[in-house]
Amino acid sequence: MKHTLRSLLLAATLATPMFAADAPNYAIQPVLHPGTEKRHESFNVISKKGEAELVFLGDSITHAWEGRGKAVWDKTWAPLKAANFGISGDRTEHVLWRLEHGNFDGLKPKEIVLMIGTNNTGHQDRPQKEINNAVYKCTAEQTAEGIKAIIAKLQQKCPGAKILILAIFPRGADKNDKFRQQNEATNAIIKGFADDKKVFFLDVGPKFLEADGTLPKSIMPDLLHPNEKGYQIWSDAMEAKVKELLK
């Protein structure tokens, strides 16, 4: 009896990775982000004009260059013919959908600044209507696959552009936050996507943190999104690299 029980437990343990491997990777399956159609179409209009030389692509943190980060944007990035292709709540799969439905069509930017993935992490265990209300799951490895797919699509559509991958920003109060840990795991993978010829990687995350690794609310009040001060820190941390790649 004991032998049978041990055998069953062993079989269950060995079977677990198989079930995990069969789980869908939502991060690489292009899907429309419901409710974002109007903003998506505005990006298609910008794309068709073909004037933007620098494009920021991402989620709400990028989107908010038009909000909390507007003063910094107008001072630093607007003069460089920059366009903001950020959509709040986007995950990698939403960006992939956008790229398959007109975003960047007609654009020949010199540089694309990409930061995406924190919503792949943070939307864990929530039903999502765009996947028929299935409970969303996405590992660090799966998120990295989604980012890799975005890079490949951007290189296909904009072969002359340099792509600057930004590490996903730190989130949560401290290093024990499970979502921060997953973002860090994703960052460790996507760092390897850089070839320092056409694709580059930059981690500005430490600029937001205290010496002990805590994330101050004076910079990110909700421990996720930067405030005005945070956007200035972000801009200062990447300005030199962005301008270098634009040359």
C-alpha positions in Angstrom: 0.0 0.0 0.0 2.8 2.4 1.0 4.6 1.5 -2.2 1.5 2.2 -4.3 1.1 5.6 -2.6 4.7 6.5 -3.2 4.3 5.5 -6.8 1.2 7.7 -7.2 2.9 10.7 -5.6 5.9 10.2 -7.9 3.8 10.0 -10.9 1.9 13.1 -10.0 5.2 15.0 -9.5 6.6 13.9 -12.8 3.3 14.8 -14.5 3.3 18.4 -13.2 5.8 19.9 -15.7 3.9 18.2 -18.6 0.7 20.0 -17.6 2.7 23.3 -17.3 4.2 22.8 -20.7 0.7 22.4 -22.2 -0.6 25.6 -20.7 -1.2 28.3 -23.3 1.3 31.2 -23.6 -1.0 34.1 -23.9 1.9 36.5 -24.2 2.6 35.5 -27.8 -1.0 35.2 -29.0 -2.0 38.6 -30.6 -5.3 39.8 -29.2 -7.2 43.1 -29.2 -7.2 45.0 -25.9 -11.0 45.8 -25.6 -11.8 49.5 -25.4 -8.5 50.7 -26.9 -9.6 50.8 -30.6 -9.8 54.6 -30.8 -6.3 55.1 -29.5 -5.0 52.3 -31.6 -6.4 54.0 -34.7 -4.7 57.3 -33.7 -1.4 55.5 -33.9 -2.2 54.2 -37.3 -2.8 57.8 -38.4 0.6 58.8 -37.0 2.2 55.8 -38.7 0.8 56.7 -42.1 2.2 60.2 -41.9 5.6 58.7 -41.5 7.1 61.6 -39.6 8.0 60.2 -36.2 11.7 59.5 -35.8 11.5 58.2 -32.2 8.7 56.0 -31.0 8.0 55.0 -27.4 6.0 51.7 -27.3 4.5 50.2 -24.2 1.7 50.2 -21.6 0.3 52.8 -19.1 3.8 53.8 -17.9 4.5 54.9 -21.5 1.0 56.2 -22.1 1.4 58.6 -19.1 4.1 60.6 -20.9 0.9 62.4 -22.0 -0.1 62.9 -18.3 2.3 63.0 -15.4 5.2 63.0 -17.7 4.0 65.7 -20.2 6.2 68.5 -19.0 9.3 66.3 -19.4 8.1 65.0 -22.7 7.5 68.4 -24.2 11.0 69.6 -23.0 13.1 66.5 -23.9 11.3 64.2 -26.3 8.9 66.2 -28.5 11.8 68.2 -30.1 13.2 64.8 -31.3 10.1 64.1 -33.4 8.9 61.6 -30.8 5.6 59.7 -30.9 3.9 58.0 -27.9 2.5 54.6 -28.7 1.6 53.6 -25.2 -1.7 52.1 -24.2 -2.7 51.7 -20.5 -3.2 48.1 -19.5 -1.4 46.6 -22.6 0.4 43.3 -22.3 2.7 41.9 -24.9 -0.1 40.1 -26.7 -1.9 43.5 -27.2 1.1 45.1 -28.7 1.5 42.2 -31.1 -2.1 42.7 -32.2 -1.5 46.4 -32.7 1.6 45.6 -34.9 -0.5 43.2 -37.0 -3.2 45.9 -37.4 -1.5 49.0 -38.7 0.8 50.4 -36.0 4.1 51.4 -37.6 2.8 50.9 -41.2 4.5 53.7 -43.1 6.8 54.7 -40.3 10.6 54.5 -40.6 11.7 55.6 -37.2 15.4 55.8 -36.3 14.7 54.4 -32.9 12.0 52.6 -30.9 12.1 52.6 -27.1 10.2 49.5 -25.9 9.1 48.7 -22.4 6.3 46.2 -21.9 5.6 43.2 -19.6 4.6 44.5 -16.2 0.9 43.8 -16.9 1.8 40.3 -18.0 3.1 39.9 -14.5 0.5 41.9 -12.6 -2.7 40.5 -14.3 -2.0 37.1 -12.9 -5.0 35.1 -11.7 -7.6 37.5 -13.1 -10.2 36.6 -15.6 -9.6 38.5 -18.9 -12.5 39.0 -21.3 -10.3 39.0 -24.4 -9.5 35.3 -23.6 -13.1 34.4 -23.0 -12.8 35.2 -19.3 -10.1 32.6 -18.7 -7.9 33.1 -15.7 -4.8 34.8 -16.9 -1.4 33.1 -16.3 2.0 34.2 -17.6 5.5 33.3 -16.4 8.6 35.4 -16.7 9.7 33.1 -19.5 6.5 33.5 -21.4 6.6 37.3 -21.0 10.1 37.3 -22.4 8.8 35.2 -25.4 6.2 37.9 -26.0 8.8 40.6 -25.9 11.0 38.7 -28.3 8.1 38.3 -30.7 7.5 42.1 -30.5 11.2 42.8 -31.3 11.0 40.4 -34.3 7.9 42.1 -35.6 9.4 45.6 -35.2 12.5 44.5 -37.1 10.3 43.1 -39.8 8.3 46.3 -40.1 11.1 48.8 -39.4 14.4 47.2 -40.4 16.3 50.5 -40.2 15.3 51.2 -36.6 17.4 50.7 -33.6 15.4 49.2 -30.7 16.2 50.1 -27.1 14.6 47.5 -24.7 14.1 49.0 -21.3 14.0 46.7 -18.3 10.6 46.5 -16.8 10.4 49.0 -13.9 10.5 47.8 -10.3 7.2 47.5 -8.6 6.0 46.7 -5.1 7.3 48.0 -1.8 10.5 46.0 -1.7 12.5 43.1 -3.1 10.1 40.6 -1.5 7.2 41.6 -3.7 6.4 38.6 -5.9 5.5 40.8 -8.9 8.8 42.6 -8.7 10.6 39.3 -8.5 8.9 38.1 -11.7 9.7 41.3 -13.5 13.3 40.9 -12.5 13.3 37.3 -13.8 11.9 38.6 -17.1 14.5 41.3 -17.3 17.3 38.8 -16.8 16.1 37.0 -19.9 15.4 40.0 -22.2 18.8 41.5 -21.4 20.1 38.7 -23.6 18.1 39.8 -26.6 20.5 42.8 -27.1 23.2 42.5 -29.8 24.4 46.0 -29.3 24.2 46.6 -33.0 20.4 46.9 -33.7 19.0 45.9 -30.4 20.1 47.4 -27.1 19.2 47.0 -23.4 19.0 49.5 -20.7 18.0 49.1 -17.0 17.1 52.4 -15.3 15.2 50.7 -12.5 17.8 51.2 -9.8 17.4 54.9 -10.2 14.0 54.7 -8.6 15.1 52.7 -5.6 16.4 53.5 -2.2 19.8 51.9 -1.2 17.9 49.1 0.6 15.8 48.3 -2.5 12.6 49.9 -1.3 10.5 51.8 -3.8 9.6 55.2 -2.4 6.0 56.4 -2.8 7.5 59.9 -3.3 8.4 58.6 -6.8 5.8 55.9 -7.4 2.8 56.7 -5.2 1.0 53.4 -6.1 4.3 51.4 -6.2 3.9 50.9 -10.0 3.4 54.2 -11.9 5.9 57.1 -11.7 4.7 60.6 -10.7 6.1 63.8 -12.2 9.4 63.3 -10.3 9.6 59.8 -11.5 9.3 60.8 -15.1 12.1 63.2 -14.7 14.3 60.5 -13.2 13.4 58.2 -16.1 14.1 60.8 -18.7 17.5 61.7 -17.1 18.5 58.1 -16.9 17.9 57.3 -20.6 18.4 60.6 -22.4 22.1 60.1 -23.2 21.5 56.5 -24.6 18.4 57.5 -26.6 20.2 60.4 -28.2 23.3 58.3 -28.9 21.2 55.7 -30.8 19.4 58.5 -32.8 22.7 59.7 -34.3 
